């Protein structure tokens, strides 16, 4: 008996648009739900080697919550490539300046670390306020 890997045909893949309100949501729990939608794990045609996921619009990114004292202790690092070019910024400062990067970083860590994960991350749209320019796609509200 041989079990074959199921591969959905491109015509079978139907992508939907979902709006997720991040207001008062915990960062990690929100990121896992977004990663599931981006990968398509909520669909019966899920295949781990293909991008069958949906588009996700996140609004109110600057109003997320974190538990404990992560606002001061959690740091985000980047390096310029030059000697002593390491920059560190706390979660509180990152949320004040670039709230979209906080959620994008958390979701990126939950996606595959290859070209498939990069392709899935492109379907994530994050906005700091409650408005977004994707009304033409008729997105559905996703309840967490």
DSSP file (Angstrom, degrees, kcal/mol; ACC not computed):
  #  RESIDUE AA STRUCTURE BP1 BP2  ACC     N-H-->O    O-->H-N    N-H-->O    O-->H-N    TCO  KAPPA ALPHA  PHI   PSI    X-CA   Y-CA   Z-CA
    1    1 A X              0   0    0      0, 0.0     2,-0.5     0, 0.0     0, 0.0   0.000 360.0 360.0 360.0 128.2    0.0    0.0    0.0
    2    2 A X        -     0   0    0      2,-0.0     2,-0.6     0, 0.0     0, 0.0  -0.959 360.0-153.1-118.9 126.1    1.4    3.3   -1.1
    3    3 A X        -     0   0    0     -2,-0.5     2,-0.3     0, 0.0     0, 0.0  -0.860  15.3-153.0 -99.6 125.0    0.2    6.7    0.3
    4    4 A X        -     0   0    0     -2,-0.6     2,-0.4     1,-0.0    -2,-0.0  -0.689  20.9-108.1 -98.1 150.3    0.6    9.6   -2.0
    5    5 A X        -     0   0    0     -2,-0.3     2,-0.4     1,-0.1    42,-0.0  -0.593  34.6-124.0 -74.0 129.8    1.0   13.2   -1.0
    6    6 A X        -     0   0    0     -2,-0.4     2,-0.5    40,-0.1    -1,-0.1  -0.618  27.8-172.1 -77.2 129.8   -2.0   15.2   -1.9
    7    7 A X        -     0   0    0     -2,-0.4     2,-0.1    40,-0.1    39,-0.1  -0.960  17.0-137.7-124.3 112.6   -1.3   18.2   -4.0
    8    8 A X        -     0   0    0     -2,-0.5     2,-0.2    37,-0.3     5,-0.0  -0.414  22.1-119.3 -68.2 143.5   -4.1   20.7   -4.7
    9    9 A X    >>  -     0   0    0      1,-0.1     3,-1.3    -2,-0.1     4,-0.8  -0.497  23.5-114.6 -76.2 151.1   -4.4   22.0   -8.2
   10   10 A X  G >4 S+     0   0    0      1,-0.3     3,-0.6     2,-0.2    -1,-0.1   0.828 117.4  57.4 -56.7 -31.0   -4.0   25.7   -8.7
   11   11 A X  G 34 S+     0   0    0      1,-0.2    -1,-0.3     3,-0.0    -3,-0.0   0.760 101.4  56.9 -71.5 -23.3   -7.7   25.9   -9.8
   12   12 A X  G <4 S+     0   0    0     -3,-1.3     2,-0.6     2,-0.0    -1,-0.2   0.701  84.5  95.7 -78.8 -19.7   -8.8   24.4   -6.5
   13   13 A X    <<  -     0   0    0     -4,-0.8     2,-0.6    -3,-0.6    40,-0.1  -0.624  52.7-177.4 -80.5 115.3   -7.1   27.1   -4.4
   14   14 A X        -     0   0    0     -2,-0.6     2,-0.5    38,-0.2    -3,-0.0  -0.960  11.9-153.4-113.7 118.8   -9.6   29.8   -3.4
   15   15 A X        -     0   0    0     -2,-0.6     2,-0.3    39,-0.1    39,-0.1  -0.774  10.5-168.8 -96.6 132.3   -8.1   32.7   -1.5
   16   16 A X        -     0   0    0     -2,-0.5    39,-2.6    39,-0.0     2,-0.5  -0.702  18.8-125.5-109.3 166.4  -10.2   34.7    0.9
   17   17 A X  E     -a   55   0A   0     -2,-0.3   123,-2.9   121,-0.2     2,-0.4  -0.960  25.6-170.3-113.5 130.9   -9.5   38.0    2.6
   18   18 A X  E     -ab  56 140A   0     37,-1.9    39,-3.2    -2,-0.5     2,-0.5  -0.949  14.1-147.8-122.0 142.0   -9.8   38.2    6.4
   19   19 A X  E     -ab  57 141A   0    121,-3.2   123,-2.8    -2,-0.4     2,-0.5  -0.944  15.0-167.6-106.5 126.5   -9.7   41.3    8.7
   20   20 A X  E     -a   58   0A   0     37,-3.3    39,-2.4    -2,-0.5     2,-0.7  -0.967  12.9-145.6-116.2 124.6   -8.3   40.6   12.2
   21   21 A X  E     -a   59   0A   0     -2,-0.5    39,-0.2   121,-0.5   123,-0.1  -0.807  10.4-169.7 -90.8 117.5   -8.7   43.3   14.9
   22   22 A X    >   +     0   0    0     37,-2.6     3,-1.9    -2,-0.7    43,-0.2   0.410  39.2 132.3 -88.2   2.2   -5.6   43.2   17.1
   23   23 A X  T 3  S-     0   0    0      1,-0.3    41,-0.2    36,-0.2     3,-0.1  -0.377  86.1  -9.0 -62.9 124.8   -7.1   45.5   19.7
   24   24 A X  T 3  S+     0   0    0     39,-2.4     2,-0.3     1,-0.2    -1,-0.3   0.717 101.1 137.1  59.8  26.4   -6.5   44.0   23.2
   25   25 A X    <   -     0   0    0     -3,-1.9    40,-3.0    38,-0.2     2,-0.3  -0.792  61.4-110.5 -98.3 145.1   -5.2   40.7   21.7
   26   26 A X  B  >  -d   65   0B   0     -2,-0.3     4,-2.5    38,-0.2     5,-0.2  -0.580  27.3-128.5 -74.4 135.9   -2.1   39.0   23.2
   27   27 A X  H  > S+     0   0    0     38,-2.0     4,-2.3    -2,-0.3     5,-0.1   0.899 101.5  41.6 -55.8 -52.6    0.7   39.2   20.7
   28   28 A X  H  > S+     0   0    0      1,-0.2     4,-1.9     2,-0.2    -1,-0.2   0.892 115.7  48.6 -67.0 -40.6    1.7   35.5   20.5
   29   29 A X  H  > S+     0   0    0      1,-0.2     4,-1.5     2,-0.2    -1,-0.2   0.878 113.0  48.9 -67.7 -37.4   -1.8   34.1   20.5
   30   30 A X  H  X S+     0   0    0     -4,-2.5     4,-2.1     1,-0.2    -2,-0.2   0.917 109.3  52.8 -64.9 -43.5   -2.7   36.6   17.7
   31   31 A X  H  X S+     0   0    0     -4,-2.3     4,-2.4    -5,-0.2    -2,-0.2   0.859 106.0  53.0 -63.6 -36.8    0.4   35.6   15.7
   32   32 A X  H  X S+     0   0    0     -4,-1.9     4,-2.0     2,-0.2    -1,-0.2   0.910 109.8  48.0 -66.6 -40.3   -0.4   31.9   15.8
   33   33 A X  H  X S+     0   0    0     -4,-1.5     4,-1.8     2,-0.2    -2,-0.2   0.896 112.7  48.7 -65.9 -39.3   -3.9   32.5   14.5
   34   34 A X  H  X S+     0   0    0     -4,-2.1     4,-2.5     1,-0.2    -2,-0.2   0.908 109.7  52.2 -66.0 -41.8   -2.6   34.7   11.7
   35   35 A X  H  X S+     0   0    0     -4,-2.4     4,-2.2     1,-0.2     6,-0.2   0.879 107.1  52.9 -62.9 -38.1    0.1   32.1   10.8
   36   36 A X  H  X>S+     0   0    0     -4,-2.0     4,-1.7     2,-0.2     5,-1.6   0.919 111.5  46.2 -62.6 -43.3   -2.6   29.4   10.5
   37   37 A X  H  <5S+     0   0    0     -4,-1.8    17,-2.4     2,-0.2    -2,-0.2   0.908 112.5  49.9 -65.9 -42.0   -4.6   31.6    8.1
   38   38 A X  H  <5S+     0   0    0     -4,-2.5    15,-0.5    15,-0.2    -1,-0.2   0.874 114.9  43.7 -65.7 -36.9   -1.6   32.5    6.0
   39   39 A X  H  <5S-     0   0    0     -4,-2.2    13,-0.9    -5,-0.2     8,-0.3   0.778 107.4-124.8 -78.4 -27.2   -0.5   28.8    5.7
   40   40 A X  T ><5 +     0   0    0     -4,-1.7     3,-1.7    -5,-0.2    -3,-0.2   0.686  62.0 142.5  90.4  20.0   -4.0   27.5    5.0
   41   41 A X  T 3 < +     0   0    0     -5,-1.6    -4,-0.1     1,-0.3     5,-0.1   0.632  65.8  64.5 -70.8 -11.9   -4.0   25.0    7.8
   42   42 A X  T 3  S+     0   0    0     -6,-0.6     2,-0.3    -5,-0.1    -1,-0.3   0.474  90.2  84.8 -86.6  -2.1   -7.7   25.8    8.4
   43   43 A X  S X  S-     0   0    0     -3,-1.7     3,-1.3     1,-0.1     9,-0.0  -0.726  79.2-131.8-101.7 149.2   -8.7   24.4    5.0
   44   44 A X  T 3  S+     0   0    0     -2,-0.3    -1,-0.1     1,-0.2    -3,-0.0   0.707 106.8  59.1 -70.0 -17.6   -9.3   20.8    4.1
   45   45 A X  T 3  S+     0   0    0      7,-0.1   -37,-0.3    -5,-0.1    -1,-0.2   0.196  76.2 147.0 -95.1  18.3   -7.0   21.1    1.0
   46   46 A X    <   +     0   0    0     -3,-1.3     2,-0.4    -6,-0.1   -40,-0.1  -0.271  22.0 179.6 -58.4 133.3   -4.0   22.0    3.1
   47   47 A X    >   -     0   0    0      3,-0.3     3,-1.7    -8,-0.3     5,-0.2  -0.991  25.5-144.1-133.5 127.1   -0.7   20.8    1.8
   48   48 A X  T 3  S+     0   0    0     -2,-0.4    -1,-0.1     1,-0.3    -2,-0.0   0.699  99.1  53.1 -67.4 -17.0    2.5   21.7    3.7
   49   49 A X  T 3  S+     0   0    0      2,-0.0     2,-0.3    -3,-0.0    -1,-0.3   0.378 105.9  60.5 -98.6   4.9    4.5   22.1    0.5
   50   50 A X  S <  S-     0   0    0     -3,-1.7     2,-1.0   -11,-0.1    -3,-0.3  -0.917  82.0-116.7-131.2 157.3    2.2   24.6   -1.2
   51   51 A X        +     0   0    0     -2,-0.3   -11,-0.1     1,-0.2   -12,-0.1  -0.802  50.1 146.1 -92.7  99.0    0.8   28.0   -0.5
   52   52 A X        +     0   0    0     -2,-1.0   -38,-0.2   -13,-0.9    -1,-0.2   0.229  36.4 119.1-114.0  10.6   -2.9   27.5   -0.1
   53   53 A X        -     0   0    0    -15,-0.5   -15,-0.2   -14,-0.2     2,-0.2  -0.041  57.9-113.8 -78.3 177.6   -3.5   30.2    2.6
   54   54 A X        -     0   0    0    -17,-2.4     2,-0.3   -39,-0.1   -37,-0.2  -0.535  30.0 -95.6-105.8 169.9   -5.6   33.3    2.6
   55   55 A X  E     -a   17   0A   0    -39,-2.6   -37,-1.9    -2,-0.2     2,-0.4  -0.666  37.4-157.4 -84.2 143.1   -4.8   37.0    2.8
   56   56 A X  E     -ac  18 124A   0     67,-2.2    69,-3.0    -2,-0.3     2,-0.5  -0.989   9.0-165.2-128.8 128.2   -4.9   38.6    6.3
   57   57 A X  E     -ac  19 125A   0    -39,-3.2   -37,-3.3    -2,-0.4     2,-0.5  -0.961   9.8-161.4-109.9 122.1   -5.4   42.2    7.1
   58   58 A X  E     -ac  20 126A   0     67,-3.2    69,-2.9    -2,-0.5     2,-0.3  -0.917   9.6-173.8-107.1 124.5   -4.5   43.2   10.6
   59   59 A X  E     +a   21   0A   0    -39,-2.4   -37,-2.6    -2,-0.5    71,-0.2  -0.786  62.7  29.2-114.1 161.4   -5.9   46.5   12.0
   60   60 A X    >   +     0   0    0     69,-2.1     3,-1.6    -2,-0.3    68,-0.2   0.889  66.4 161.4  58.9  44.0   -5.2   48.3   15.3
   61   61 A X  G >   +     0   0    0     66,-1.8     3,-0.9    68,-0.3    67,-0.2   0.764  67.2  61.1 -66.0 -25.1   -1.7   46.9   15.4
   62   62 A X  G 3  S+     0   0    0     66,-1.0    -1,-0.3     1,-0.2    66,-0.1   0.477  95.9  63.1 -82.1   0.6   -0.6   49.5   17.9
   63   63 A X  G <  S+     0   0    0     -3,-1.6   -39,-2.4    65,-0.1    -1,-0.2   0.070  73.0 127.9-111.9  24.2   -3.2   48.3   20.5
   64   64 A X    <   -     0   0    0     -3,-0.9     2,-0.3   -41,-0.2   -38,-0.2  -0.353  48.3-136.3 -76.5 162.1   -1.9   44.8   21.1
   65   65 A X  B     -d   26   0B   0    -40,-3.0   -38,-2.0   -43,-0.2     2,-0.3  -0.806  13.4-166.1-113.7 157.0   -1.2   43.5   24.6
   66   66 A X        -     0   0    0     -2,-0.3     2,-0.2   -40,-0.2     5,-0.1  -0.967  22.0-119.9-135.3 155.2    1.7   41.5   26.0
   67   67 A X  S >  S-     0   0    0     -2,-0.3     3,-1.1     2,-0.1     4,-0.1  -0.558  70.9  -1.4 -93.1 158.8    1.9   39.6   29.3
   68   68 A X  T 3  S-     0   0    0      1,-0.2     3,-0.3    -2,-0.2    -2,-0.1  -0.281 117.6 -38.5  67.9-149.0    4.3   40.3   32.1
   69   69 A X  T >> S+     0   0    0      1,-0.2     4,-2.0     2,-0.1     3,-1.2  -0.085  90.9 125.3-104.5  33.7    7.0   42.9   31.7
   70   70 A X  H <>  +     0   0    0     -3,-1.1     4,-2.0     1,-0.2    21,-0.5   0.761  58.6  74.4 -65.4 -23.9    7.8   42.2   28.1
   71   71 A X  H 34 S+     0   0    0     -3,-0.3    21,-2.0     1,-0.2    22,-0.3   0.860 113.4  23.5 -57.2 -34.8    7.2   45.9   27.2
   72   72 A X  H <4 S+     0   0    0     -3,-1.2    -2,-0.2    19,-0.2    -1,-0.2   0.787 128.9  42.9 -99.6 -33.2   10.5   46.8   28.8
   73   73 A X  H  < S+     0   0    0     -4,-2.0     2,-0.4    17,-0.1    -3,-0.2   0.795  89.7  87.9 -90.3 -28.3   12.5   43.5   28.6
   74   74 A X     <  -     0   0    0     -4,-2.0    17,-1.8    -5,-0.2     2,-0.3  -0.586  63.0-168.3 -75.5 126.3   11.7   42.2   25.1
   75   75 A X  E     -E   90   0C   0     -2,-0.4     2,-0.5    15,-0.2    15,-0.2  -0.873  17.9-148.5-118.4 148.3   14.2   43.6   22.7
   76   76 A X  E     -E   89   0C   0     13,-3.0    13,-2.1    -2,-0.3     2,-0.4  -0.964  21.0-159.7-113.4 131.1   14.4   43.7   18.9
   77   77 A X  E     +E   88   0C   0     -2,-0.5     2,-0.3    11,-0.2    11,-0.2  -0.850  16.1 170.4-115.6 145.9   17.8   43.6   17.3
   78   78 A X  E     -E   87   0C   0      9,-2.1     9,-3.3    -2,-0.4     2,-0.4  -0.980  18.2-146.8-146.2 153.9   19.1   44.6   13.9
   79   79 A X  E     -E   86   0C   0     -2,-0.3     7,-0.2     7,-0.2    -2,-0.0  -0.974   9.6-152.3-127.2 135.8   22.7   45.0   12.6
   80   80 A X        -     0   0    0      5,-1.8     3,-0.1    -2,-0.4     6,-0.1   0.673  46.0-114.1 -78.4 -17.3   23.9   47.5   10.0
   81   81 A X  S    S+     0   0    0      1,-0.4     2,-0.2     4,-0.1     5,-0.1   0.289  84.5 105.9  98.9  -9.7   26.7   45.1    8.9
   82   82 A X  S >  S-     0   0    0      1,-0.1     3,-1.6     3,-0.1    -1,-0.4  -0.626  86.8 -77.9 -98.7 160.8   29.4   47.5   10.2
   83   83 A X  T 3  S+     0   0    0      1,-0.3    -1,-0.1    -2,-0.2    -3,-0.0  -0.330 119.3   6.1 -58.1 139.0   31.6   46.9   13.3
   84   84 A X  T 3  S+     0   0    0      1,-0.1    -1,-0.3    -3,-0.1    -5,-0.0   0.819  91.5 135.3  52.7  37.4   29.6   47.8   16.4
   85   85 A X    <   +     0   0    0     -3,-1.6    -5,-1.8     2,-0.1     2,-0.5   0.107  22.4 129.4 -99.3  21.8   26.5   48.3   14.3
   86   86 A X  E     -E   79   0C   0     -7,-0.2     2,-0.4    -6,-0.1    -7,-0.2  -0.663  37.8-168.0 -82.0 124.8   24.1   46.4   16.5
   87   87 A X  E     -E   78   0C   0     -9,-3.3    -9,-2.1    -2,-0.5     2,-0.4  -0.917   2.2-167.6-112.0 138.5   21.0   48.3   17.3
   88   88 A X  E     -E   77   0C   0     -2,-0.4     2,-0.4   -11,-0.2   -11,-0.2  -0.982   5.9-179.7-126.6 138.2   18.5   47.3   20.0
   89   89 A X  E     -E   76   0C   0    -13,-2.1   -13,-3.0    -2,-0.4     2,-0.0  -1.000  24.8-123.7-138.2 137.6   15.0   48.7   20.6
   90   90 A X  E  >  -E   75   0C   0     -2,-0.4     4,-2.5   -15,-0.2   -15,-0.2  -0.302  27.5-110.2 -77.4 164.0   12.5   47.7   23.3
   91   91 A X  H  > S+     0   0    0    -17,-1.8     4,-2.6   -21,-0.5     5,-0.2   0.880 117.9  55.1 -61.5 -38.9    9.0   46.4   22.5
   92   92 A X  H  > S+     0   0    0    -21,-2.0     4,-1.6   -18,-0.2    -1,-0.2   0.923 112.2  42.2 -61.3 -44.9    7.5   49.6   23.9
   93   93 A X  H  > S+     0   0    0    -22,-0.3     4,-2.2     2,-0.2     5,-0.3   0.880 113.5  52.7 -69.8 -37.7    9.6   51.8   21.6
   94   94 A X  H  X S+     0   0    0     -4,-2.5     4,-2.7     1,-0.2     7,-0.2   0.902 109.2  49.7 -65.1 -40.4    9.0   49.5   18.6
   95   95 A X  H  < S+     0   0    0     -4,-2.6     4,-0.4     1,-0.2    -1,-0.2   0.867 111.3  49.8 -65.6 -35.4    5.2   49.6   19.1
   96   96 A X  H  < S+     0   0    0     -4,-1.6    -2,-0.2    -5,-0.2    -1,-0.2   0.891 125.1  26.3 -70.4 -38.5    5.4   53.4   19.3
   97   97 A X  H  < S+     0   0    0     -4,-2.2     2,-0.3     1,-0.2    -2,-0.2   0.913 139.1  11.3 -92.1 -48.7    7.4   53.8   16.1
   98   98 A X    >X  +     0   0    0     -4,-2.7     4,-0.8    -5,-0.3     3,-0.8  -0.662  59.9 167.2-134.2  76.9    6.7   50.7   13.9
   99   99 A X  H 3> S+     0   0    0     -4,-0.4     4,-1.2    -2,-0.3     3,-0.3   0.786  77.7  61.5 -65.2 -25.1    3.7   48.7   15.3
  100  100 A X  H 3> S+     0   0    0      1,-0.2     4,-2.4     2,-0.2    -1,-0.2   0.845  97.4  57.9 -68.8 -32.1    3.5   46.7   12.1
  101  101 A X  H <> S+     0   0    0     -3,-0.8     4,-2.2    -7,-0.2    -1,-0.2   0.817  99.7  58.4 -68.6 -29.7    7.0   45.3   12.5
  102  102 A X  H  X S+     0   0    0     -4,-0.8     4,-1.7    -3,-0.3    -1,-0.2   0.954 112.8  37.5 -64.8 -49.5    6.1   43.8   15.9
  103  103 A X  H  X S+     0   0    0     -4,-1.2     4,-2.5     2,-0.2     5,-0.2   0.902 115.7  53.5 -69.9 -40.9    3.3   41.6   14.5
  104  104 A X  H  X S+     0   0    0     -4,-2.4     4,-2.5     1,-0.2    -1,-0.2   0.892 109.4  49.3 -61.9 -39.0    5.2   40.8   11.3
  105  105 A X  H  X S+     0   0    0     -4,-2.2     4,-1.5     2,-0.2    -1,-0.2   0.902 111.6  48.3 -66.3 -41.5    8.2   39.6   13.3
  106  106 A X  H  < S+     0   0    0     -4,-1.7     4,-0.4     1,-0.2    -2,-0.2   0.903 115.3  44.1 -66.6 -41.0    6.1   37.4   15.5
  107  107 A X  H >< S+     0   0    0     -4,-2.5     3,-1.6     1,-0.2     4,-0.4   0.891 108.4  58.0 -70.9 -39.1    4.2   35.9   12.6
  108  108 A X  H >< S+     0   0    0     -4,-2.5     3,-1.1     1,-0.3    -1,-0.2   0.857 100.6  57.6 -60.8 -34.6    7.4   35.4   10.5
  109  109 A X  T 3< S+     0   0    0     -4,-1.5    -1,-0.3     1,-0.2    -2,-0.2   0.672 105.9  50.8 -68.5 -15.4    8.8   33.3   13.3
  110  110 A X  T <  S+     0   0    0     -3,-1.6    -1,-0.2    -4,-0.4     2,-0.2   0.384  98.4  79.4-102.9   1.6    5.9   30.9   13.0
  111  111 A X  S <  S-     0   0    0     -3,-1.1     6,-0.1    -4,-0.4   -75,-0.0  -0.649  97.1 -77.0-103.5 164.1    6.1   30.4    9.2
  112  112 A X        -     0   0    0     -2,-0.2     2,-1.2     1,-0.1    -1,-0.1  -0.275  39.0-126.0 -59.1 145.9    8.5   28.1    7.3
  113  113 A X  S    S+     0   0    0      4,-0.1     2,-0.2    -4,-0.1    -1,-0.1  -0.445  81.1  69.2 -92.9  61.4   12.0   29.4    7.0
  114  114 A X  S  > S-     0   0    0     -2,-1.2     4,-1.8     0, 0.0     3,-0.2  -0.830 106.0 -67.0-155.1-168.8   12.3   29.1    3.2
  115  115 A X  H  > S+     0   0    0     -2,-0.2     4,-2.1     1,-0.2     5,-0.1   0.813 127.9  58.6 -64.6 -29.2   10.9   30.7    0.1
  116  116 A X  H  > S+     0   0    0      2,-0.2     4,-2.1     1,-0.2    -1,-0.2   0.919 105.9  48.3 -65.1 -42.9    7.4   29.3    0.9
  117  117 A X  H  > S+     0   0    0     -3,-0.2     4,-2.0     2,-0.2    -2,-0.2   0.880 110.9  50.6 -64.1 -38.6    7.3   31.2    4.2
  118  118 A X  H  X S+     0   0    0     -4,-1.8     4,-1.0     2,-0.2    -1,-0.2   0.888 110.2  50.3 -66.0 -38.6    8.4   34.4    2.4
  119  119 A X  H  < S+     0   0    0     -4,-2.1     3,-0.3     1,-0.2     4,-0.3   0.893 111.5  47.9 -65.5 -40.2    5.7   33.9   -0.1
  120  120 A X  H >< S+     0   0    0     -4,-2.1     3,-1.3     1,-0.2    -2,-0.2   0.854 105.7  58.3 -69.7 -34.6    3.1   33.4    2.6
  121  121 A X  H >< S+     0   0    0     -4,-2.0     3,-1.6     1,-0.3    -1,-0.2   0.771  93.7  67.3 -67.6 -24.9    4.3   36.5    4.6
  122  122 A X  T 3< S+     0   0    0     -4,-1.0    -1,-0.3    -3,-0.3    -2,-0.2   0.692  90.9  63.5 -68.3 -16.8    3.6   38.7    1.5
  123  123 A X  T <  S+     0   0    0     -3,-1.3   -67,-2.2    -4,-0.3     2,-0.6   0.377  83.4  96.5 -87.8   5.4   -0.1   38.0    2.0
  124  124 A X  E <   -c   56   0A   0     -3,-1.6     2,-0.5   -69,-0.2   -67,-0.2  -0.859  52.7-174.1 -99.2 123.0    0.0   39.7    5.4
  125  125 A X  E     -c   57   0A   0    -69,-3.0   -67,-3.2    -2,-0.6     2,-0.4  -0.976   5.8-169.5-118.3 123.8   -1.1   43.4    5.5
  126  126 A X  E     -c   58   0A   0     -2,-0.5     2,-0.4   -69,-0.2   -67,-0.2  -0.942   6.6-178.2-122.2 133.7   -0.7   45.2    8.8
  127  127 A X        -     0   0    0    -69,-2.9   -66,-1.8    -2,-0.4   -65,-0.1  -0.991  24.7-145.2-132.1 139.1   -2.1   48.7    9.7
  128  128 A X  S    S+     0   0    0     -2,-0.4   -66,-1.0   -68,-0.2   -65,-0.1   0.777  84.3  49.4 -73.2 -27.5   -1.6   50.6   12.9
  129  129 A X  S    S-     0   0    0      2,-0.3   -69,-2.1   -69,-0.2   -68,-0.3  -0.368  97.1 -98.3-105.5-175.0   -5.1   52.2   12.8
  130  130 A X  S    S+     0   0    0    -71,-0.2     2,-0.3    -2,-0.1   -71,-0.1   0.517  96.1  82.2 -83.9  -5.5   -8.6   50.8   12.3
  131  131 A X        +     0   0    0      2,-0.0     2,-0.3     0, 0.0    -2,-0.3  -0.731  52.2 176.4-102.9 151.6   -8.8   51.7    8.6
  132  132 A X        -     0   0    0     -2,-0.3     3,-0.3   -73,-0.1   -73,-0.0  -0.984  34.3-128.1-148.0 154.3   -7.3   49.8    5.7
  133  133 A X  S    S+     0   0    0     -2,-0.3     3,-0.3     1,-0.2    -2,-0.0   0.080  85.1  91.4 -91.6  25.4   -7.4   50.3    1.9
  134  134 A X    >   +     0   0    0      1,-0.2     3,-1.0     2,-0.1     5,-0.5  -0.032  39.4 118.0-112.4  31.5   -8.6   46.8    1.0
  135  135 A X  G >   +     0   0    0     -3,-0.3     3,-1.6     1,-0.2    -1,-0.2   0.794  68.1  67.8 -66.5 -26.9  -12.4   47.3    0.9
  136  136 A X  G 3  S+     0   0    0     -3,-0.3    -1,-0.2     1,-0.3    -2,-0.1   0.767  94.2  57.5 -64.7 -24.6  -12.5   46.3   -2.7
  137  137 A X  G <  S-     0   0    0     -3,-1.0    -1,-0.3  -121,-0.0  -120,-0.2   0.510 104.3-133.1 -83.0  -4.4  -11.5   42.7   -1.8
  138  138 A X    <   -     0   0    0     -3,-1.6  -121,-0.2    -4,-0.2    -3,-0.1   0.958  29.1-156.1  50.8  62.3  -14.6   42.5    0.5
  139  139 A X        -     0   0    0     -5,-0.5     2,-0.3  -123,-0.1  -121,-0.3  -0.342   6.3-129.8 -70.8 149.6  -12.7   41.0    3.5
  140  140 A X  E     -b   18   0A   0   -123,-2.9  -121,-3.2    -2,-0.0     2,-0.4  -0.720  23.8-111.5 -94.6 147.8  -14.5   38.9    6.1
  141  141 A X  E     -b   19   0A   0     -2,-0.3     2,-0.6  -123,-0.2  -121,-0.2  -0.672  28.9-149.8 -78.9 129.0  -14.1   39.7    9.8
  142  142 A X        -     0   0    0   -123,-2.8  -121,-0.5    -2,-0.4     2,-0.4  -0.900   6.0-147.9-104.4 120.4  -12.2   36.9   11.5
  143  143 A X              0   0    0     -2,-0.6  -123,-0.0     1,-0.1    -2,-0.0  -0.741 360.0 360.0 -89.5 130.0  -13.1   36.3   15.2
  144  144 A X              0   0    0     -2,-0.4    -1,-0.1  -123,-0.1  -124,-0.0   0.428 360.0 360.0 -91.2 360.0  -10.3   35.1   17.4
